[in-house]
Amino acid sequence: MTSPEVTDEPDLDETAPRTLRSRIADRRRSTGPGGRRLLVWSVPTVAVLVIVFAVAYFTPLLAVRSIRIEGLTSVPEQQVRDVADIPSGQSMLRIDTDAIAGRVAALPKVRSARVRRIFPATVRVSVQERRAVVFYDSPQGQHVLDGDGVEFAIEPAPPGVPRLTTDHPGSADPVTRAAVRVAAVAPPALLAQVGEVVARSVSNIELKLRDGRTVDWGGVDDSERKAAVVLPALTREGTVFDVSSPDLVTVK
């Protein structure tokens, strides 16, 4: 007496529930000749991709051959190259762009840095330097501050940068920070005429022009509006131009 044949799959007859028949059909298709061919083809494809990646990552196939640095004016290029420390000949895929950018941005005169891979063999470092807006004197020399209020150098200020006069100058001083914000938002055509920024308080800031005229700016409030009205006001006759209330400019 022969034993009945045992099968793992039921017959796909019309009495089976629709969902069950769909599952069985899908299973037969996935294990059919087409499915086996896909598996056979995918294994060597993945292996090739792994080999290609390993070759590019660990060999000089995509090695760094050129380092391009952009945006420098006062920072020496060699200083940026030394701090970036990008090994020539290393695979492009092994370059840590975030770490390089962080090292460059840590330079006192650098405001920000961006590092990009330019395949097949170039690393580009784009630098944004800090721009001096005021300086103040001290026994150590001239302290140069940028528009963020950061003291980034003790050295002679660039030509045209106004002197800051206040009781307690420094990046931690609220009055200094207010004066810096005013200088940073002032129109370039105005700032080019300013020889001194006098800050008596956060709400009492004056811009003394090199020709002897004075702009009474007030505080940092409404600075954008003040920047819009100050240049037209300076076309009028007078020596003191009060834009502290930008909707009611007065000239004396």
C-alpha positions as CSV (number, residue, x, y, z in Angstrom):
1,M,0.0,0.0,0.0
2,T,1.5,3.3,-1.1
3,S,1.5,6.3,1.1
4,P,-0.2,9.4,-0.2
5,E,2.2,12.0,-1.6
6,V,2.7,14.9,0.9
7,T,3.1,18.4,-0.5
8,D,3.8,21.7,1.2
9,E,1.4,23.6,-1.1
10,P,-2.3,22.9,-1.6
11,D,-3.7,22.6,-5.0
12,L,-4.6,26.0,-6.5
13,D,-8.2,25.2,-7.2
14,E,-11.0,27.6,-7.6
15,T,-12.5,26.8,-4.2
16,A,-9.5,28.2,-2.3
17,P,-9.9,31.7,-0.9
18,R,-8.8,34.4,-3.3
19,T,-6.1,35.7,-0.9
20,L,-4.7,32.2,-0.4
21,R,-4.6,31.5,-4.1
22,S,-2.7,34.9,-4.7
23,R,-0.1,34.0,-2.1
24,I,0.5,30.6,-3.5
25,A,0.8,32.0,-7.1
26,D,3.2,34.6,-5.9
27,R,5.3,32.0,-4.1
28,R,5.5,29.8,-7.2
29,R,6.5,32.8,-9.4
30,S,9.2,33.9,-7.0
31,T,10.8,30.4,-6.9
32,G,10.4,29.8,-10.5
33,P,13.1,29.9,-13.2
34,G,12.9,33.7,-13.5
35,G,13.4,34.2,-9.7
36,R,16.4,31.8,-9.7
37,R,18.0,33.7,-12.7
38,L,17.6,37.0,-10.8
39,L,19.4,35.6,-7.8
40,V,22.2,34.2,-9.9
41,W,22.7,37.5,-11.6
42,S,22.5,39.7,-8.5
43,V,25.2,37.9,-6.5
44,P,28.1,38.7,-8.9
45,T,26.7,42.2,-9.5
46,V,26.9,43.0,-5.7
47,A,30.4,41.5,-5.6
48,V,31.6,43.7,-8.4
49,L,30.2,46.8,-6.8
50,V,31.9,45.9,-3.5
51,I,35.2,45.4,-5.3
52,V,34.9,48.7,-7.2
53,F,34.2,50.6,-4.0
54,A,37.1,48.9,-2.2
55,V,39.5,49.8,-5.0
56,A,38.3,53.4,-5.0
57,Y,38.4,53.7,-1.2
58,F,41.8,52.1,-0.5
59,T,43.8,52.7,-3.7
60,P,45.1,55.8,-5.5
61,L,42.4,55.4,-8.2
62,L,40.5,58.4,-6.9
63,A,43.4,60.1,-5.1
64,V,43.5,63.8,-4.1
65,R,45.8,65.5,-6.6
66,S,44.7,69.1,-6.4
67,I,43.6,71.4,-3.5
68,R,41.8,74.6,-4.5
69,I,41.3,77.4,-1.9
70,E,38.9,80.3,-2.6
71,G,37.9,83.5,-0.9
72,L,41.1,84.6,0.7
73,T,42.1,88.2,1.1
74,S,44.0,88.6,4.4
75,V,44.5,85.0,5.5
76,P,47.7,83.4,4.0
77,E,46.8,80.5,1.7
78,Q,49.6,78.4,3.2
79,Q,48.1,78.8,6.7
80,V,44.8,77.4,5.4
81,R,46.6,74.5,3.7
82,D,48.5,73.7,6.8
83,V,45.4,73.7,9.0
84,A,43.2,71.9,6.5
85,D,45.8,69.1,6.5
86,I,44.5,67.3,3.4
87,P,46.9,64.5,2.5
88,S,47.8,64.5,-1.2
89,G,47.3,61.0,-2.6
90,Q,44.6,60.0,-0.2
91,S,41.4,58.6,-1.7
92,M,38.7,61.2,-2.2
93,L,36.2,58.9,-0.5
94,R,38.3,59.0,2.7
95,I,38.3,62.8,3.0
96,D,36.3,64.1,6.0
97,T,35.0,67.3,4.6
98,D,33.3,68.4,7.9
99,A,36.4,67.9,9.9
100,I,38.5,69.9,7.4
101,A,36.0,72.7,7.3
102,G,35.9,72.8,11.1
103,R,39.7,73.2,11.3
104,V,39.8,76.0,8.8
105,A,36.8,77.8,10.4
106,A,38.7,77.8,13.7
107,L,41.3,80.3,12.3
108,P,40.7,83.6,14.0
109,K,40.2,85.6,10.8
110,V,37.8,83.0,9.2
111,R,34.1,83.3,9.7
112,S,33.1,80.1,7.9
113,A,34.5,77.5,5.6
114,R,33.0,74.9,3.2
115,V,34.8,71.9,1.8
116,R,33.7,70.0,-1.3
117,R,34.9,67.1,-3.3
118,I,35.3,67.9,-7.1
119,F,35.7,64.5,-8.7
120,P,37.9,62.9,-9.9
121,A,40.8,64.5,-7.9
122,T,40.2,68.0,-6.5
123,V,39.2,69.2,-3.1
124,R,37.8,72.8,-3.0
125,V,38.0,74.9,0.2
126,S,35.8,78.0,0.2
127,V,36.5,80.5,2.9
128,Q,34.5,83.4,4.2
129,E,36.8,85.8,6.0
130,R,35.8,88.0,8.9
131,R,35.3,91.7,7.8
132,A,36.4,94.4,10.1
133,V,33.7,97.0,10.9
134,V,35.3,98.9,13.9
135,F,38.4,98.8,16.1
136,Y,39.3,100.1,19.5
137,D,42.6,101.0,21.0
138,S,44.3,99.4,24.0
139,P,47.8,99.2,25.4
140,Q,48.2,95.9,23.4
141,G,47.3,97.6,20.1
142,Q,44.2,98.0,18.0
143,H,41.5,95.3,18.6
144,V,39.6,94.6,15.3
145,L,35.9,93.5,15.5
146,D,33.7,92.1,12.8
147,G,29.9,92.5,12.3
148,D,29.3,89.7,14.8
149,G,31.2,91.5,17.5
150,V,34.0,89.0,17.4
151,E,37.5,90.3,18.2
152,F,39.5,88.4,15.6
153,A,42.8,90.3,15.6
154,I,45.1,92.7,17.5
155,E,46.8,94.5,14.7
156,P,46.5,97.8,12.7
157,A,43.0,98.1,11.4
158,P,42.5,98.1,7.6
159,P,42.2,101.6,6.1
160,G,38.8,103.1,6.3
161,V,37.6,101.1,9.4
162,P,36.2,103.5,12.0
163,R,37.5,103.8,15.6
164,L,35.1,102.8,18.4
165,T,35.0,105.0,21.4
166,T,33.1,103.7,24.5
167,D,33.8,103.3,28.2
168,H,34.4,99.6,28.3
169,P,35.1,98.3,24.8
170,G,35.1,94.5,24.2
171,S,33.1,91.8,22.7
172,A,31.4,91.0,26.0
173,D,30.3,94.6,26.5
174,P,26.6,95.3,25.5
175,V,27.3,98.8,24.4
176,T,30.2,97.6,22.2
177,R,27.9,95.0,20.7
178,A,25.2,97.6,20.0
179,A,27.8,99.9,18.3
180,V,29.0,97.0,16.2
181,R,25.5,96.2,15.0
182,V,24.9,99.8,14.0
183,A,28.2,99.8,12.0
184,A,27.4,96.5,10.4
185,V,23.9,97.6,9.2
186,A,25.0,101.1,8.1
187,P,25.0,101.6,4.3
188,P,28.5,101.1,2.9
189,A,28.4,104.6,1.3
190,L,27.9,106.0,4.8
191,L,30.3,103.7,6.6
192,A,33.0,104.8,4.2
193,Q,32.6,108.4,5.6
194,V,32.6,107.4,9.2
195,G,35.8,108.0,11.2
196,E,34.6,107.3,14.7
197,V,31.7,105.5,16.3
198,V,30.9,107.0,19.7
199,A,28.7,104.8,21.9
200,R,27.7,106.3,25.2
201,S,25.0,103.7,25.8
202,V,23.0,101.1,23.9
203,S,20.5,103.8,22.9
204,N,23.0,106.7,22.3
205,I,25.3,105.9,19.4
206,E,26.7,108.6,17.1
207,L,28.6,108.3,13.8
208,K,31.2,111.0,13.4
209,L,32.0,111.6,9.7
210,R,35.4,112.6,8.6
211,D,34.2,115.9,7.2
212,G,33.0,117.0,10.7
213,R,29.3,116.1,10.4
214,T,27.6,113.9,13.0
215,V,24.8,111.3,12.5
216,D,22.8,110.7,15.7
217,W,21.8,107.1,15.2
218,G,20.2,106.4,18.6
219,G,19.9,102.7,19.4
220,V,19.9,99.6,17.3
221,D,16.1,99.6,17.0
222,D,14.7,100.3,13.5
223,S,18.3,100.2,12.1
224,E,17.2,99.1,8.7
225,R,14.7,102.0,8.5
226,K,17.4,104.4,9.6
227,A,19.8,103.0,7.0
228,A,17.2,103.8,4.4
229,V,16.7,107.4,5.3
230,V,20.2,108.5,6.4
231,L,21.8,109.0,3.0
232,P,19.0,111.2,1.6
233,A,19.2,113.2,4.9
234,L,22.9,113.8,4.3
235,T,22.2,115.6,1.1
236,R,20.7,118.5,3.1
237,E,22.6,121.4,4.6
238,G,23.6,120.9,8.2
239,T,26.1,119.4,10.7
240,V,24.0,117.2,12.9
241,F,21.6,114.6,11.3
242,D,19.3,113.0,13.8
243,V,17.8,109.7,12.5
244,S,17.1,108.2,15.9
245,S,13.4,108.5,15.0
246,P,13.5,107.5,11.3
247,D,10.0,108.8,10.7
248,L,10.9,112.2,11.9
249,V,14.5,113.0,10.7
250,T,15.8,116.4,11.9
251,V,18.8,118.3,10.6
252,K,20.7,121.1,12.5
